[in-house]
Amino acid sequence: MVVGLDGSVIKELSAGFDTIEDTKAGVVHILQQIRRFQERIHKHIEDNYVDFMPNHTTSDMYIEEGEHLLRDTEHLLSNVSSDTRLDLNEANAELTQCIEELREISLGLKVSHRILKIDDFFQCVEEANATKDYLMVLDLLGKLKCLICREATCEVDRIFQKCACYDTIKIKYHVQANILQQNLQHKFERLLQLSEKNFPTTKHVTVQVSKDVGQLQDIVMALFQARYNPLKICDFLLENCLMPMVVKPVSVELLNDNEEYTQLNISYSLKELLKSLKPSYKEVFANIQMLLDCLTNINVNVFAEQHVFTIIGGQIKDRLLKLIVDECLMDSIPATMDEYHKSTLVQDVLRFEQTLVDNFFIHAEMDCTLTNFTKKFEQLFRNRFNKKVLETAREIMHKDLQDMTVVAEGITAEDVVKNPFLFPQCMISKCTLDLIKLMEHILKQLNNSAEEEEEEPELLAVIPVILNTYINEVPKTHKNLLESIPQQSVLFFNNCMFLAHWVAKNADACIPTHPALVNTLHATGTNIFKAQIIYQQKILATILREFDISDPHSIGSRPFKLTRQCLRQLDVLKNVWRNVLPDSTYKQTFCDLLNDFCLDIMKRVLLLEDISTTVANELSELIEVILNVSPTLFKEKHEVLCVPCWMKLRQLKMILNASLQEITEQWCDGAGILTAHYKVDEIRHLIRALFQNTDRRASALAKIS
């Protein structure tokens, strides 16, 4: 049977052969046709891809013939049934060999057919390039890539990749791909023009987008599907447009008056600007929105879930979002309760984030930088609120303590005894009142808060922080003055007492740890005050270190000078403390200081073994000086009677001037007035020192028991 390539032959091949001879004839005929076809194809391929000879033939004239041969071969092989072929293998080795040869040569036919298709696609690419049909070129290159660059998964692939023309075909594919990308990029850069111009202190950036939307989107689609690397445009947009929009004042103008282009003009200063000149977050959002609107026509869907903005965002979104949060939103967090309640920051940020999602710039579920900021907003506000309050508090704490004012005017110690919620009249530093105004403002803001129950506990915690900062920092900040200037220390004492009184008065405000705060404020103020008192006592003690009355003939003028010097020192303290300290505190303080001073004087007198009449008179005069001056140190002279050793000092003056009889009468067998302040040994010692050893002295001593 004669086997041809027309429809009747295909029909017969489909029906199968009646005899082995028919089968053999059909196989031989197909083999002959394939060989002749392969010879012609081989020359065509060598001319095009090996020798690069001029060739006026086109591949499409061979493709159809090759497809017919492939169909005939497949039909022939499929219609030789398994049983028949088994019989053939046993009966006719020559036929079996022909069939195996057909199988092998059919692989070559498939390779030839693939090369013809590749060649045809290349010709189509050239035609599409000529008409600038870049989407068609992109589609053709995609088909070429599937035929040329795929992995060798079958025998045809392996044979094709070993062909002499394979490397040339592959190079030609890459050349065409590069040509396409260059063409697309050149066209794209004409449709989307990005430019910048630097001046001495400013920069002007221009973004021009073609209004030929159809052509623009076709080019963008083809370019990005061709795996265009948008790094250059990404860097330009981030560095010249987006970053300046976030961190500095920017002039943005969108122009639509040109028929061919939409133009966005951006201008800004190149100088380092003050933080206070940063744009508000609303301005930042509006400017970024304007940039996205200008570029919206390039934001085509490139792949399944990828738009152009998705690809651009993949390069810059992390840096941009971090910059927005760090340099814009963090500065926009409210610092006061009033600002907090007026703020729409959270809602605005979420709307802006949705804008970015709608423009496919970020992924709603994966890019959570802005969402996370809004979730932390409450805590960030508390931190900012506390930081702002503490900054203000520290500024107050660094003010001069000496700038003072009267508080609780007219409130006496007796009033305080009757009503412990009152504070006695005294003077405190004005900065302490400023600090209290600050804390009262916080309480007022919280009381006016619509969400008081939720916010108050955490925001109230800033008050203990303020007071603990005061306790810790003021003694350090004003250390030298607190140690060296008496008035500073008593002012700090009053300040601490007044702050403690304020905390106790506001106990119903539920200030955290308020009992501990009251105790700590009391202790801190008292410690500073006590340290000053000890310092003043040391000054008096240092003066009295040279107080010498051991000369039995005369004490001289030196003790008088030293005594007056001590009294002048106390008078200095009176002048700086009397109108500053509360009356009761002032009175008690001077009672203690005078008591120590008087006891020191009396101790020195009581240590004398022999007191002559002259010395006794001089000591009496010295004590008289103390008795005359000391009452003037108090607001009311009679308050000197509260000095514990005052009566003992007066009695010592009396003893120094008294006779033996007067002393024994004042003792009165242990029932006299001297017994209230003097011990037996002290009176006996004074008698021995003042009077000579006589029977009268012995009699008097006998009565002192």
C-alpha positions in Angstrom: 0.0 0.0 0.0 1.4 3.4 -1.0 1.6 5.8 2.0 1.3 9.5 1.3 0.6 12.7 3.3 -2.8 13.4 1.9 -6.1 12.9 3.9 -6.7 9.4 2.4 -3.3 8.1 3.6 -4.0 9.5 7.1 -7.3 7.7 7.0 -5.7 4.4 6.1 -3.1 4.9 8.8 -5.9 5.4 11.3 -7.5 2.2 10.2 -4.3 0.2 10.3 -2.6 -2.2 7.8 -3.9 -5.5 6.7 -0.5 -7.3 6.3 3.0 -7.0 7.5 4.1 -6.0 4.0 1.7 -3.1 4.1 3.0 -2.0 7.4 6.6 -2.3 6.3 5.9 -0.3 3.1 4.1 2.5 5.2 7.0 2.7 7.6 9.6 2.9 4.9 7.6 5.6 3.0 7.3 7.8 6.2 11.0 7.3 6.9 11.9 8.5 3.4 9.7 11.6 3.7 11.1 12.5 7.1 14.6 12.2 5.8 14.0 14.4 2.9 12.2 16.9 5.1 15.0 16.8 7.6 17.6 17.6 4.9 15.7 20.7 3.9 15.2 21.8 7.5 18.8 21.1 8.4 20.0 23.5 5.6 17.5 26.1 6.7 18.6 25.9 10.4 22.3 25.9 9.5 21.9 29.0 7.2 20.1 30.9 10.0 21.8 29.8 13.2 25.2 28.2 12.3 26.6 29.8 9.1 24.4 32.9 9.3 24.0 32.8 5.5 21.4 35.0 3.7 18.2 33.0 3.7 15.0 34.1 2.0 12.9 31.2 3.1 10.5 31.4 6.1 9.9 28.8 8.7 6.1 28.9 8.3 6.4 27.1 5.0 8.0 24.1 6.7 5.9 24.1 9.9 2.7 22.8 8.4 4.6 20.0 6.5 6.4 19.0 9.7 3.1 18.9 11.6 1.6 16.5 9.0 4.6 14.3 9.2 4.4 14.2 13.0 0.7 13.3 12.8 1.4 10.5 10.3 4.2 9.1 12.4 2.2 9.1 15.5 -0.8 7.4 13.8 1.4 4.8 12.3 3.1 3.9 15.6 -0.1 3.9 17.6 -1.9 1.6 15.1 0.7 -1.1 15.1 -1.0 -3.0 17.9 1.0 -4.6 20.6 0.2 -8.1 19.4 1.0 -7.3 15.8 4.4 -5.8 16.8 5.1 -8.8 18.9 4.4 -11.1 15.9 6.5 -8.7 13.7 9.4 -9.0 16.2 9.2 -12.8 15.9 8.4 -13.0 12.1 10.3 -10.1 10.6 13.4 -8.6 12.2 13.7 -6.1 9.3 10.3 -4.6 10.0 11.0 -4.3 13.7 14.2 -2.5 12.8 12.3 -0.1 10.6 9.8 0.7 13.3 12.6 1.4 15.9 14.3 3.6 13.3 11.0 5.4 12.8 10.7 6.0 16.6 14.2 7.5 16.7 13.9 9.6 13.6 10.5 10.9 15.0 12.5 12.5 17.9 14.6 14.4 15.4 11.4 15.4 13.6 10.0 16.8 16.9 13.3 18.7 17.5 13.1 20.1 13.9 9.5 21.1 14.4 10.4 23.0 17.7 13.3 24.8 16.0 10.9 25.8 13.2 8.4 27.2 15.7 11.2 29.1 17.4 12.3 30.6 14.2 8.8 31.5 13.3 8.4 33.3 16.7 11.6 35.2 16.1 10.3 36.4 12.8 7.0 37.4 14.4 9.1 39.3 17.1 10.8 41.3 14.4 7.5 42.2 12.8 6.0 43.2 16.2 9.1 45.3 16.9 8.7 47.0 13.6 5.1 48.1 14.5 6.1 48.8 18.2 3.6 46.2 19.4 5.4 45.7 22.6 2.8 43.6 24.3 2.9 41.2 21.3 6.7 41.1 21.6 6.4 40.3 25.3 3.9 37.5 24.6 6.1 36.0 21.9 9.2 36.2 24.1 7.2 34.4 26.8 6.5 31.5 24.3 10.1 31.5 23.2 11.3 31.2 26.7 9.0 28.1 27.2 10.5 26.5 24.1 14.2 27.5 24.7 14.9 27.9 28.4 12.9 25.1 30.1 14.5 22.3 31.9 15.3 19.1 29.9 12.5 16.9 31.1 12.2 14.7 28.0 14.4 13.2 25.3 13.3 16.0 22.8 14.5 18.7 25.3 17.9 16.9 25.7 18.4 16.5 22.0 17.4 20.1 21.3 19.9 21.4 23.9 22.7 19.5 22.3 22.1 20.9 18.8 24.8 23.1 17.3 22.2 25.9 16.9 21.0 25.8 20.5 23.5 28.4 21.9 22.8 30.7 19.0 19.1 30.5 19.5 19.4 31.1 23.3 21.7 34.1 22.7 19.2 35.5 20.2 16.4 35.1 22.7 18.3 37.1 25.4 19.2 39.7 22.8 15.5 40.2 21.9 14.5 40.2 25.5 17.1 43.0 26.2 16.0 44.9 23.2 12.4 44.7 24.4 13.3 46.0 27.8 15.4 48.8 26.4 12.6 49.8 24.1 10.0 49.6 26.9 12.2 51.5 29.3 12.9 54.2 26.8 9.2 54.6 26.0 8.3 54.5 29.7 10.8 57.2 30.5 9.2 59.4 27.9 5.7 58.8 29.4 6.8 59.1 33.0 9.5 61.8 33.5 11.2 62.3 36.9 13.5 65.2 37.3 15.3 67.2 40.0 17.1 70.5 40.1 19.2 71.8 42.9 19.6 75.4 43.8 21.9 76.8 46.5 19.4 76.4 49.3 16.4 74.6 47.7 15.5 71.7 45.5 12.8 71.5 42.9 11.4 68.1 41.9 9.1 67.5 38.9 7.0 64.4 38.2 5.3 64.3 34.8 2.9 61.6 33.8 1.5 61.2 30.3 -2.3 61.6 29.9 -2.2 59.0 27.1 -3.5 56.4 29.6 -3.9 53.6 27.2 -0.4 53.7 25.8 1.0 54.4 29.3 -0.6 51.4 30.9 0.3 49.1 27.9 4.0 50.1 28.2 3.9 49.8 32.0 2.3 46.4 31.8 4.8 45.2 29.3 7.8 46.7 31.1 6.9 45.2 34.5 6.0 41.8 33.1 9.4 41.8 31.4 10.8 41.9 35.0 11.9 45.5 34.9 13.9 46.5 37.9 12.3 49.6 39.4 15.1 50.4 41.8 16.0 53.7 40.1 12.4 55.0 40.2 12.0 53.7 43.8 15.1 55.5 45.0 14.0 58.7 43.3 10.5 58.7 44.8 11.8 57.8 48.2 14.7 60.2 48.4 13.5 63.2 46.5 9.7 63.1 47.1 8.5 60.9 50.0 11.3 61.5 52.6 11.2 65.3 52.3 7.4 65.2 52.5 7.7 63.5 55.9 10.6 65.5 57.5 10.4 69.0 56.3 7.9 71.7 55.0 7.2 71.0 51.3 5.4 72.9 48.7 3.4 70.5 46.5 1.5 71.6 43.4 -0.5 69.4 41.1 -1.0 70.9 37.6 -3.4 69.6 34.9 -3.4 72.4 32.5 -1.1 70.7 30.0 -2.9 68.5 27.4 -0.2 65.9 27.3 1.0 65.6 30.9 -0.1 65.8 34.5 2.7 67.5 36.4 3.5 67.5 40.1 5.9 70.1 41.4 7.6 69.6 44.7 9.9 72.2 46.3 11.7 72.3 49.7 14.7 73.7 51.5 18.0 71.9 51.6 18.9 73.5 54.9 18.7 71.7 58.3 15.5 73.0 59.8 14.3 73.3 63.4 12.2 70.4 64.6 9.3 72.9 65.3 9.1 73.5 61.5 8.2 69.9 60.7 4.9 69.5 58.8 1.9 68.1 60.6 1.0 64.5 60.0 -2.1 65.7 58.1 0.0 67.7 55.7 2.3 64.6 55.2 -0.6 62.4 54.5 -2.1 64.9 52.0 1.1 65.3 50.1 1.7 61.6 49.9 -1.9 61.2 48.7 -1.2 63.8 46.0 1.9 62.0 44.8 -0.1 58.7 44.6 -2.9 60.4 42.7 -0.4 61.8 40.2 1.1 58.3 39.6 -2.2 56.4 39.7 -2.4 55.7 36.0 0.8 53.7 36.1 -0.6 51.5 38.9 -1.7 48.7 36.6 -2.2 45.0 37.6 1.0 43.3 36.4 0.5 39.8 37.8 -2.2 38.0 39.7 -2.1 40.1 42.9 0.7 42.5 42.0 0.2 46.1 40.9 3.0 48.5 40.0 2.7 50.2 43.4 3.0 46.7 45.0 6.4 46.3 43.3 7.5 49.8 44.1 6.2 49.5 47.7 8.2 46.2 48.1 11.3 48.3 47.6 10.6 51.3 49.8 7.6 50.7 52.1 9.5 49.5 55.2 11.8 52.5 55.2 8.9 54.9 54.4 6.6 53.6 57.1 9.3 53.6 59.7 10.2 57.2 58.8 6.5 58.2 59.0 6.2 56.7 62.5 9.5 57.9 63.8 9.7 61.4 62.3 6.1 62.3 62.0 3.6 60.3 64.1 5.7 60.1 67.2 5.9 63.9 67.2 2.1 64.1 66.7 1.2 62.2 69.9 -0.7 64.6 72.2 1.1 65.8 75.3 -1.9 66.9 77.4 -5.3 65.5 78.2 -7.0 68.3 76.2 -5.0 67.5 73.1 -5.7 63.8 73.7 -9.4 64.2 73.7 -9.3 66.5 70.6 -6.9 64.2 68.7 -8.1 62.2 65.6 -4.6 60.8 65.1 -5.7 57.1 65.3 -8.6 57.5 62.9 -6.5 59.5 60.5 -3.6 57.0 60.5 -6.0 54.1 59.9 -7.6 56.0 57.0 -4.2 56.7 55.5 -3.2 53.1 55.9 -6.3 52.1 54.1 -5.4 54.5 51.3 -2.1 52.7 50.9 -3.8 49.4 50.9 -6.4 50.5 48.3 -3.5 51.7 46.1 -1.8 48.3 46.6 1.2 50.0 48.1 1.1 47.9 51.2 -0.5 44.6 52.2 -3.4 44.9 54.7 -2.4 41.8 56.7 1.4 41.7 56.3 2.3 45.4 56.6 1.2 46.3 60.1 3.5 49.2 61.0 0.8 51.8 61.1 -1.8 49.5 62.7 0.7 48.6 65.4 1.3 52.3 66.0 -2.4 52.9 66.6 -2.6 49.9 68.9 0.2 51.4 71.0 -1.3 54.9 70.9 -2.7 54.9 74.4 0.6 53.8 75.9 2.6 56.2 73.7 0.3 59.0 74.9 0.8 58.1 78.5 4.6 58.1 77.9 4.5 61.4 76.1 2.2 62.9 78.8 4.4 61.7 81.6 7.6 62.8 79.8 6.2 66.3 79.1 5.0 66.7 82.7 8.3 65.5 84.0 10.2 67.9 81.7 8.1 70.8 83.0 8.5 69.6 86.6 12.3 69.4 86.2 12.4 73.0 84.8 10.5 74.1 87.9 12.8 72.2 90.2 15.8 74.0 88.8 14.4 77.4 89.7 15.9 79.5 92.5 14.6 78.4 95.9 15.2 81.8 97.3 12.4 83.3 95.3 9.7 82.9 97.9 6.2 83.8 98.9 3.9 83.6 101.9 1.4 80.7 102.2 -1.5 80.1 104.6 -1.4 83.7 105.7 -3.0 84.2 109.1 -3.0 80.5 110.0 -1.4 80.0 113.4 -0.1 77.0 115.2 -3.2 77.0 117.4 -5.4 76.9 114.3 -3.5 73.9 113.0 -3.9 72.1 116.4 -7.6 72.6 116.2 -7.7 71.6 112.5 -4.9 69.3 111.3 -6.0 69.8 107.6 -4.7 73.4 107.9 -1.1 74.4 107.1 0.6 77.1 109.3 1.7 80.4 107.8 5.2 80.3 106.5 7.2 81.1 103.4 7.9 78.6 100.6 9.6 78.8 97.2 7.4 80.1 94.4 8.6 77.2 92.3 6.9 74.9 94.8 3.6 76.6 94.1 4.3 76.2 90.4 4.9 72.5 90.9 1.6 72.2 92.8 -0.2 74.1 90.0 1.2 71.6 87.6 0.0 68.6 89.7 -3.4 70.2 90.2 -3.7 70.8 86.5 -3.2 67.1 86.0 -5.9 66.3 88.5 -8.2 68.7 86.9 -7.6 67.3 83.4 -8.3 63.8 84.8 -11.5 64.9 86.5 -12.7 66.5 83.2 -11.8 63.3 81.3 -14.8 61.5 79.7 -13.0 58.2 80.2 -11.8 58.9 83.7 -12.1 55.5 85.1 -9.8 53.9 82.5 -7.2 56.6 82.3 -6.9 57.9 85.8 -5.0 55.2 87.6 -2.1 55.1 85.1 -2.0 58.8 84.5 -2.2 59.6 88.2 1.0 57.6 88.6 3.0 60.6 87.2 2.3 62.6 90.4 4.4 60.2 92.7 7.0 60.3 90.0 7.1 64.1 90.1 7.3 64.1 93.9 10.0 61.4 94.0 11.9 63.3 91.4 11.7 66.4 93.6 12.9 64.4 96.6 15.8 63.0 94.7 16.9 65.9 92.4 16.4 69.1 94.3 18.8 68.2 97.1 21.4 67.4 94.4 20.7 70.4 92.2 20.8 72.9 95.0 23.3 71.0 97.2 25.8 73.7 97.8 23.2 76.4 98.6 21.3 74.0 100.9 24.5 73.4 102.8 25.9 76.9 103.0 22.8 79.2 103.0 20.6 78.7 106.1 17.5 80.2 104.5 17.7 77.8 101.6 17.5 74.8 103.8 14.5 76.0 105.8 12.8 76.9 102.5 13.3 73.4 101.3 12.0 72.1 104.6 8.9 74.2 104.2 8.5 73.2 100.6 8.6 69.5 101.5 6.1 70.0 104.3 3.8 72.0 102.1 4.0 69.3 99.3 3.3 66.6 101.9 0.3 68.6 103.1 -1.0 68.9 99.5 -0.7 65.2 99.0 -2.6 64.5 102.2 -5.2 67.1 101.4 -5.8 65.3 98.0 -6.0 61.8 99.5 -9.4 61.4 98.0 -7.9 61.7 94.5 -6.3 58.3 95.0 -2.8 59.4 94.3 -0.8 56.1 94.2 1.4 55.5 97.4 0.3 58.8 98.9 1.0 57.7 102.6 4.6 56.8 101.7 5.0 60.0 99.8 3.9 62.0 102.8 6.4 60.2 105.0 9.2 60.5 102.5 8.6 64.2 102.0 8.6 64.8 105.7 11.8 62.8 106.2 13.6 64.5 103.3 12.8 68.0 104.4 13.5 67.3 108.0 16.9 65.7 107.2 18.0 68.8 105.2 16.8 71.1 108.0 18.5 69.0 110.7 21.7 69.0 108.7 21.6 72.8 108.7 20.9 72.9 112.4 23.8 70.6 113.1 26.0 72.8 110.8 24.9 75.9 112.9 25.6 74.1 116.1 29.1 73.3 114.8 29.6 76.9 114.0 28.7 77.9 117.6 30.9 75.0 119.0 33.8 76.2 116.8 33.4 79.7 118.3 33.2 78.4 121.8 36.3 76.3 121.3 38.4 79.4 122.3 36.1 80.2 125.2 38.5 80.1 128.2 37.6 81.1 131.7 40.2 79.1 133.6 42.2 82.2 134.8 41.4 82.4 138.5 42.0 86.2 138.6 39.9 87.3 135.6 38.2 85.8 132.6 39.2 88.8 130.5 37.3 90.2 127.5 37.7 87.2 125.2 34.8 85.2 126.6 32.5 88.2 126.3 33.5 88.6 122.6 33.0 85.0 121.8 29.6 85.0 123.6 28.5 88.0 121.7 29.7 86.4 118.5 27.6 83.3 119.1 24.6 85.6 119.9 25.2 87.5 116.6 25.3 84.2 114.7 21.9 83.3 116.3 20.7 86.8 115.4 21.6 86.2 111.8 19.7 83.0 111.8 16.8 84.8 113.4 16.7 87.3 110.5 16.7 84.7 107.8 14.4 82.2 109.6 11.9 84.1 111.8 9.5 85.1 108.9 10.2 82.0 106.9 9.6 79.1 109.3 6.2 78.4 110.8 6.1 80.0 114.3 6.1 76.7 116.2 9.0 75.3 114.2 11.0 78.5 114.6 10.4 78.6 118.3 11.4 75.0 118.8 14.5 75.4 116.7 15.8 78.4 118.6 15.0 76.8 121.9 17.2 73.9 120.9 20.0 76.1 119.6 19.9 78.4 122.7 19.7 75.4 125.0 22.8 73.8 123.5 24.7 77.1 123.7 23.7 77.8 127.3 24.5 74.3 128.4 27.9 74.7 126.9 28.5 77.9 128.8 27.2 76.4 132.1 29.2 73.3 131.6 32.4 75.3 131.5 31.4 77.3 134.6 30.5 74.1 136.5 33.9 72.6 135.7 35.8 75.5 137.5 37.5 74.4 140.7 38.1 77.9 142.1 36.0 80.9 141.3 37.2 84.2 142.7 34.9 87.0 143.5 36.2 88.9 140.4 35.6 85.9 138.2 32.2 85.3 139.7 31.2 88.9 139.0 32.5 88.6 135.4 30.7 85.4 134.8 27.5 86.9 136.2 27.9 89.8 133.7 28.6 87.4 130.9 25.4 85.4 131.7 23.5 88.7 132.0 24.5 89.4 128.4 23.0 86.1 127.4 19.9 86.7 129.4 19.3 90.1 127.9 19.9 89.2 124.2 18.3 85.7 124.1 14.6 86.9 124.4 15.1 89.1 121.4 15.7 86.0 119.3 12.0 85.0 119.6 8.9 86.6 118.2 7.6 87.0 121.7 10.2 87.5 124.4 8.5 85.3 126.9 9.0 82.4 124.6 12.6 82.2 125.8 11.2 80.5 128.9 10.6 77.4 126.7 14.4 77.0 126.5 14.9 73.9 128.8 18.0 75.3 130.6 16.8 78.9 130.8 15.9 78.9 134.5 19.0 77.0 135.3 21.1 79.7 133.6 19.3 82.4 135.5 19.8 80.5 138.8 23.5 80.1 138.0 23.7 83.9 137.7 22.0 84.2 141.1 24.4 81.6 142.6 27.4 83.5 141.3 26.2 86.6 143.1 24.7 84.9 146.2 26.0 84.3 149.8 26.2 80.9 151.4 23.1 81.7 153.3 21.1 82.7 150.2 22.2 79.5 148.4 21.2 77.2 151.3 17.9 79.0 151.6 17.3 78.6 147.9 18.1 74.9 148.3 15.9 74.7 151.4 16.8 71.1 152.4 16.1 69.8 148.9 12.7 71.5 148.7 13.8 74.9 147.3 13.7 76.3 143.8 17.3 75.3 143.0 16.4 71.6 143.3 14.3 71.9 140.1 17.3 72.4 137.9 20.4 71.5 139.9 21.7 68.2 141.3 23.2 68.0 144.8 26.7 67.5 143.4 26.4 70.6 141.2 25.4 72.9 144.1 28.1 71.4 146.4 30.7 71.9 143.6 29.7 75.5 143.1 29.9 76.2 146.9 33.4 74.8 147.0 34.5 76.8 144.0 33.0 80.1 145.2 33.7 80.1 148.9 36.8 79.4 151.0 37.0 76.3 153.2 35.5 77.6 156.5 33.2 76.2 159.1 30.4 78.2 157.5 31.1 76.5 154.1 31.2 73.1 155.8 27.9 73.9 157.5 26.4 74.9 154.2 27.6 71.8 152.5 26.2 69.7 155.2 22.8 71.2 154.4 23.0 70.4 150.7 22.1 66.7 150.6 
